[in-house]
């Protein structure tokens, strides 16, 4: 922190002991955070805390006591991912700025507008956005935009990555990512080289120092250097170089300032991975952005580290001041300190006891100055010290105990420090008896909430025409009694990936009598952007079209939610797992969204993949008690572990040539353990999905799940399955009474199916 401030940073993001997205970092304890806030404010700087993890219901009660001392200290802001945390801090600590983390996956104007409406003053958009997209957010959403300019790059859209979570228990949404993207993989794509072990998911580090003028002129408010658990030399050295070229631009905006070879070499020496790129600002993706051969760091030059250390580390910022000392016989000793802060003249005076006549050795200017210069442990550094000694012409000189002069100096420094900090507002006063998060069993309303009066029904999501036909075949067989073993659950809804609805023959299948009592919901893309292809047009088309065919939309991100809210969409708005509701406060924030008729804009929510069944039950009870939202629970599906703007096919072979067309392809990535992960392309919106190698299957848990009578709907997600596999899965999931078929399916797949996070939670 000190190194970065010395090098010219205007603000620092730092993590406290909890709730931060760097769980393994050497984070600040409470007193260090409080000291950091004071230090920053004294020097006209800001401190933002990273409160940017998803928070479980049982943890939420700790949040108030955690934040209280920082709020009282006038912390400048927090960066948040969790919608519940966002609502809580907005309402309980209104003096703290809310910044929407890149983990919220803001990809456009509509999501940014929505976050502004909900209380954020700044967004950190997805790193995948182009400069034009960021410029549009700044201009059209009228919200501050903070952009990454340097550091490590994630392969997945931040906040949408479950890779580390699914292959272990370390969740990126909890600050514990194990970085599986930095490991080697092989692939089955056409290029022969792809059969070799490579690093197709490891992006080069971002370096945009030669883009500074362009970024400033785009209207970006804040530049962010990513410093993921790096050394102080990195924080200081990188900051200093970007500060240099930012200042050069402002000094001479019409002049082109080339980045010197020495400066670029210095940047490369400060923990950059082999090879660098300028990120996504001017390209959607590309092989040149990926390390492929190795994600290792460049060697660090010792002389560079020593130079940075000598220049920026080991010393703290000091406030320049002028000190005036008046020691006049028979009058009270007087010390004055003047500080000029950003053109504002601030003066502080302290007085002591009466100055006495000297009986032995009188105090002279030199000895007085020696004491007043001792400012080492204070925030101040004296540019000048003027001392006036007056013995009223007695010729005896004056006497002032050294201890008393030192005490006056300490008092003067303390009062000036208090005066400077007073400029950051009055200390806030908060209720110290906040009782949020009382999860005791006697919370009867929450504990007694459940689904009453109806059986839990089944919803099915399909990605392909063959899967939809499989569902139709099963429904027909159930209707006409061809499947008689056990009780069939009601299939009340089918989710169709929205790309399917762009094919006219799909509508014909939906008109079959098998679907006559089944709701049809369009599942929107995982990513919506307004780039070279305006994905918002498809969302509007789904919202406005299909006269009577579409009953609602499955919303997968804040961009879609904001767009539909702006259109005052009247049909069902169902939130997928990726609009995270890990706690009841998140659901309460979503319940604030209203249509023009004041009805709730959000119709239903889904349980996030990373909660255990106990955590999910606890959360759902409170969600229902506070909002009444119906809730769906996923019982089968390949989990989408990564949603990426990068394209594995393009990286390891070449682009399919169907850019922004309604086209999909399937590949395989194989890890070092031999697990084969399906990868699908969405060429229309230009993103990849890496699916978990093994699907989560909770069919053996369904009896227990029914008995809970807590979830309104069970959901079966068909993703990469062929028709035959889909038929097998659907028969077990829908005909839950068919114990023999369930036993057979589970036995055949005992080494393939996983229960995901049903019992094995995330850290």
Secondary structure as the mmCIF struct_conf table of DSSP 4:
data_model
#
loop_
_struct_conf.conf_type_id
_struct_conf.id
_struct_conf.beg_label_comp_id
_struct_conf.beg_label_asym_id
_struct_conf.beg_label_seq_id
_struct_conf.end_label_comp_id
_struct_conf.end_label_asym_id
_struct_conf.end_label_seq_id
HELX_RH_AL_P HELX_RH_AL_P1 UNK A 2 UNK A 6
TURN_TY1_P TURN_TY1_P1 UNK A 7 UNK A 8
BEND BEND1 UNK A 10 UNK A 10
STRN STRN1 UNK A 11 UNK A 14
BEND BEND2 UNK A 17 UNK A 19
BEND BEND3 UNK A 21 UNK A 21
TURN_TY1_P TURN_TY1_P2 UNK A 23 UNK A 24
BEND BEND4 UNK A 25 UNK A 25
HELX_RH_AL_P HELX_RH_AL_P2 UNK A 30 UNK A 42
TURN_TY1_P TURN_TY1_P3 UNK A 43 UNK A 44
STRN STRN2 UNK A 46 UNK A 51
BEND BEND5 UNK A 53 UNK A 53
HELX_RH_3T_P HELX_RH_3T_P1 UNK A 57 UNK A 62
HELX_RH_AL_P HELX_RH_AL_P3 UNK A 63 UNK A 72
TURN_TY1_P TURN_TY1_P4 UNK A 73 UNK A 74
STRN STRN3 UNK A 77 UNK A 80
HELX_RH_AL_P HELX_RH_AL_P4 UNK A 83 UNK A 92
TURN_TY1_P TURN_TY1_P5 UNK A 94 UNK A 95
BEND BEND6 UNK A 96 UNK A 96
STRN STRN4 UNK A 97 UNK A 100
HELX_RH_3T_P HELX_RH_3T_P2 UNK A 102 UNK A 104
BEND BEND7 UNK A 108 UNK A 108
HELX_RH_AL_P HELX_RH_AL_P5 UNK A 109 UNK A 117
TURN_TY1_P TURN_TY1_P6 UNK A 118 UNK A 119
BEND BEND8 UNK A 121 UNK A 121
STRN STRN5 UNK A 122 UNK A 124
TURN_TY1_P TURN_TY1_P7 UNK A 127 UNK A 128
HELX_RH_AL_P HELX_RH_AL_P6 UNK A 131 UNK A 140
BEND BEND9 UNK A 141 UNK A 141
STRN STRN6 UNK A 144 UNK A 151
BEND BEND10 UNK A 155 UNK A 156
HELX_LH_PP_P HELX_LH_PP_P1 UNK A 157 UNK A 157
TURN_TY1_P TURN_TY1_P8 UNK A 158 UNK A 159
HELX_RH_AL_P HELX_RH_AL_P7 UNK A 163 UNK A 167
BEND BEND11 UNK A 168 UNK A 169
HELX_RH_3T_P HELX_RH_3T_P3 UNK A 172 UNK A 174
TURN_TY1_P TURN_TY1_P9 UNK A 175 UNK A 175
HELX_RH_3T_P HELX_RH_3T_P4 UNK A 180 UNK A 182
BEND BEND12 UNK A 183 UNK A 183
STRN STRN7 UNK A 185 UNK A 185
STRN STRN8 UNK A 186 UNK A 187
BEND BEND13 UNK A 189 UNK A 191
HELX_RH_3T_P HELX_RH_3T_P5 UNK A 192 UNK A 195
BEND BEND14 UNK A 196 UNK A 196
STRN STRN9 UNK A 198 UNK A 198
STRN STRN10 UNK A 199 UNK A 203
HELX_LH_PP_P HELX_LH_PP_P2 UNK A 204 UNK A 204
STRN STRN11 UNK A 205 UNK A 207
HELX_RH_3T_P HELX_RH_3T_P6 UNK A 209 UNK A 211
HELX_RH_AL_P HELX_RH_AL_P8 UNK A 212 UNK A 217
TURN_TY1_P TURN_TY1_P10 UNK A 218 UNK A 219
STRN STRN12 UNK A 222 UNK A 225
TURN_TY1_P TURN_TY1_P11 UNK A 228 UNK A 229
HELX_RH_AL_P HELX_RH_AL_P9 UNK A 232 UNK A 251
TURN_TY1_P TURN_TY1_P12 UNK A 253 UNK A 254
BEND BEND15 UNK A 255 UNK A 255
HELX_LH_PP_P HELX_LH_PP_P3 UNK A 258 UNK A 260
HELX_RH_AL_P HELX_RH_AL_P10 UNK A 261 UNK A 268
TURN_TY1_P TURN_TY1_P13 UNK A 269 UNK A 271
HELX_LH_PP_P HELX_LH_PP_P4 UNK A 272 UNK A 272
STRN STRN13 UNK A 273 UNK A 273
BEND BEND16 UNK A 274 UNK A 275
STRN STRN14 UNK A 276 UNK A 277
TURN_TY1_P TURN_TY1_P14 UNK A 279 UNK A 282
BEND BEND17 UNK A 284 UNK A 284
HELX_RH_3T_P HELX_RH_3T_P7 UNK A 287 UNK A 289
STRN STRN15 UNK A 290 UNK A 292
TURN_TY1_P TURN_TY1_P15 UNK A 293 UNK A 293
HELX_LH_PP_P HELX_LH_PP_P5 UNK A 296 UNK A 296
STRN STRN16 UNK A 297 UNK A 297
HELX_LH_PP_P HELX_LH_PP_P6 UNK A 298 UNK A 301
HELX_RH_AL_P HELX_RH_AL_P11 UNK A 302 UNK A 312
BEND BEND18 UNK A 313 UNK A 314
STRN STRN17 UNK A 319 UNK A 328
STRN STRN18 UNK A 329 UNK A 329
TURN_TY1_P TURN_TY1_P16 UNK A 330 UNK A 330
BEND BEND19 UNK A 331 UNK A 331
STRN STRN19 UNK A 332 UNK A 341
TURN_TY1_P TURN_TY1_P17 UNK A 342 UNK A 343
STRN STRN20 UNK A 344 UNK A 354
STRN STRN21 UNK A 355 UNK A 355
STRN STRN22 UNK A 356 UNK A 357
HELX_LH_PP_P HELX_LH_PP_P7 UNK A 358 UNK A 358
BEND BEND20 UNK A 359 UNK A 361
HELX_LH_PP_P HELX_LH_PP_P8 UNK A 362 UNK A 363
HELX_RH_AL_P HELX_RH_AL_P12 UNK A 365 UNK A 372
TURN_TY1_P TURN_TY1_P18 UNK A 373 UNK A 373
TURN_TY1_P TURN_TY1_P19 UNK A 376 UNK A 377
BEND BEND21 UNK A 378 UNK A 379
STRN STRN23 UNK A 380 UNK A 390
TURN_TY1_P TURN_TY1_P20 UNK A 392 UNK A 393
BEND BEND22 UNK A 395 UNK A 396
STRN STRN24 UNK A 398 UNK A 399
HELX_RH_AL_P HELX_RH_AL_P13 UNK A 402 UNK A 422
TURN_TY1_P TURN_TY1_P21 UNK A 423 UNK A 424
HELX_LH_PP_P HELX_LH_PP_P9 UNK A 426 UNK A 428
TURN_TY1_P TURN_TY1_P22 UNK A 432 UNK A 433
TURN_TY1_P TURN_TY1_P23 UNK A 436 UNK A 437
TURN_TY1_P TURN_TY1_P24 UNK A 441 UNK A 442
HELX_RH_AL_P HELX_RH_AL_P14 UNK A 444 UNK A 448
BEND BEND23 UNK A 453 UNK A 454
STRN STRN25 UNK A 457 UNK A 462
BEND BEND24 UNK A 463 UNK A 464
HELX_RH_AL_P HELX_RH_AL_P15 UNK A 465 UNK A 479
TURN_TY1_P TURN_TY1_P25 UNK A 480 UNK A 481
BEND BEND25 UNK A 482 UNK A 482
BEND BEND26 UNK A 485 UNK A 486
HELX_LH_PP_P HELX_LH_PP_P10 UNK A 487 UNK A 490
STRN STRN26 UNK A 491 UNK A 497
HELX_RH_3T_P HELX_RH_3T_P8 UNK A 498 UNK A 502
BEND BEND27 UNK A 503 UNK A 503
HELX_RH_AL_P HELX_RH_AL_P16 UNK A 504 UNK A 510
TURN_TY1_P TURN_TY1_P26 UNK A 511 UNK A 511
BEND BEND28 UNK A 512 UNK A 512
HELX_RH_3T_P HELX_RH_3T_P9 UNK A 513 UNK A 515
TURN_TY1_P TURN_TY1_P27 UNK A 516 UNK A 517
STRN STRN27 UNK A 519 UNK A 523
BEND BEND29 UNK A 526 UNK A 526
STRN STRN28 UNK A 530 UNK A 530
BEND BEND30 UNK A 531 UNK A 533
STRN STRN29 UNK A 534 UNK A 534
TURN_TY1_P TURN_TY1_P28 UNK A 535 UNK A 535
HELX_RH_AL_P HELX_RH_AL_P17 UNK A 536 UNK A 544
BEND BEND31 UNK A 546 UNK A 546
TURN_TY1_P TURN_TY1_P29 UNK A 547 UNK A 549
STRN STRN30 UNK A 552 UNK A 555
BEND BEND32 UNK A 557 UNK A 557
HELX_RH_AL_P HELX_RH_AL_P18 UNK A 558 UNK A 567
TURN_TY1_P TURN_TY1_P30 UNK A 568 UNK A 568
BEND BEND33 UNK A 571 UNK A 571
STRN STRN31 UNK A 572 UNK A 575
TURN_TY1_P TURN_TY1_P31 UNK A 577 UNK A 578
BEND BEND34 UNK A 579 UNK A 579
BEND BEND35 UNK A 583 UNK A 583
HELX_RH_AL_P HELX_RH_AL_P19 UNK A 584 UNK A 591
TURN_TY1_P TURN_TY1_P32 UNK A 592 UNK A 592
STRN STRN32 UNK A 594 UNK A 594
TURN_TY1_P TURN_TY1_P33 UNK A 596 UNK A 597
BEND BEND36 UNK A 598 UNK A 599
STRN STRN33 UNK A 600 UNK A 600
BEND BEND37 UNK A 601 UNK A 601
STRN STRN34 UNK A 604 UNK A 606
TURN_TY1_P TURN_TY1_P34 UNK A 609 UNK A 610
BEND BEND38 UNK A 611 UNK A 611
HELX_RH_AL_P HELX_RH_AL_P20 UNK A 613 UNK A 626
TURN_TY1_P TURN_TY1_P35 UNK A 627 UNK A 627
STRN STRN35 UNK A 630 UNK A 637
STRN STRN36 UNK A 640 UNK A 644
BEND BEND39 UNK A 645 UNK A 646
HELX_RH_AL_P HELX_RH_AL_P21 UNK A 648 UNK A 652
TURN_TY1_P TURN_TY1_P36 UNK A 653 UNK A 653
BEND BEND40 UNK A 657 UNK A 657
TURN_TY1_P TURN_TY1_P37 UNK A 659 UNK A 660
BEND BEND41 UNK A 661 UNK A 662
STRN STRN37 UNK A 666 UNK A 670
TURN_TY1_P TURN_TY1_P38 UNK A 672 UNK A 673
STRN STRN38 UNK A 676 UNK A 682
TURN_TY1_P TURN_TY1_P39 UNK A 683 UNK A 686
STRN STRN39 UNK A 687 UNK A 691
HELX_LH_PP_P HELX_LH_PP_P11 UNK A 692 UNK A 692
BEND BEND42 UNK A 693 UNK A 694
STRN STRN40 UNK A 696 UNK A 697
HELX_RH_3T_P HELX_RH_3T_P10 UNK A 699 UNK A 701
HELX_RH_AL_P HELX_RH_AL_P22 UNK A 702 UNK A 708
TURN_TY1_P TURN_TY1_P40 UNK A 709 UNK A 709
BEND BEND43 UNK A 712 UNK A 712
STRN STRN41 UNK A 713 UNK A 717
BEND BEND44 UNK A 719 UNK A 720
HELX_RH_AL_P HELX_RH_AL_P23 UNK A 723 UNK A 734
TURN_TY1_P TURN_TY1_P41 UNK A 736 UNK A 737
HELX_RH_AL_P HELX_RH_AL_P24 UNK A 739 UNK A 748
TURN_TY1_P TURN_TY1_P42 UNK A 749 UNK A 752
STRN STRN42 UNK A 754 UNK A 754
TURN_TY1_P TURN_TY1_P43 UNK A 756 UNK A 757
BEND BEND45 UNK A 758 UNK A 760
#
